[in-house]
Amino acid sequence: MSKIKIIFSQTLMISTAILFGLGVQAFFYMLYGNGDRISWQWFIPLSIIVTAFLCSVPTLLLLDEAESSKNFTIRQILHFLCVLAVLSLCGWLFDWYDSVSSYLFVLVMYVIIYVFVCVATYWLAKNDEIKINDALDGVRDEE
C-alpha cells in the first residue's frame, strides 16, 4: 500500500475507534451514576480527527521493509511509545481526561485501538498484495 493510503486508512480507523472508545467511556459513566460528567466541548469532534492523523503519521517509521526483523521490533516499540506520547499530549491538550482513572481508561483504550489498527493495516496490506498478484497472474502469458 502507498504511504498516503496507509496514513488515510489509519486516520479513519483511529478516529472511529477513539469515538467508539469515548462512547464506551460515557456509557460506563452513565451506568455508575456519573452521567452528569458527560459533556463535550465544541472542539472534540475536530480533536478526534487531528489526534487520529497525528497518531497515524509515526507509521512512516515502520514502512521501511529493507530492515531486519530485529530492527523492526525496535521500530515497533518506538512507534508504540511515539504514538502513546502523541495521544497523551493530545488528550491533555483537548481535555479528554481530568483524573488518573480517566487517563488509565484512555491508556487501556489506546492499547486496544493500537492492536486493532495494526492488525487491520496488516490485513489490508495483505489483501492488496493478493489483488496485485491475482492481476499479475491474469496478464501473464501462458507458455
Secondary structure, 3 states (H helix, E strand, C coil): CCHHHHHHHHHHHHHHHHHHHHHHHHHHHHHCCCHHHCCCCCCHHHHHHHHHHHHHHHHHHCCCCCCCHHHHHHHHHHHHHHHHHHHHHHHHHCCCCCCHHHHHHHHHHHHHHHHHHHHHHHHHHHHHHHHHHHHHHHHCCCC
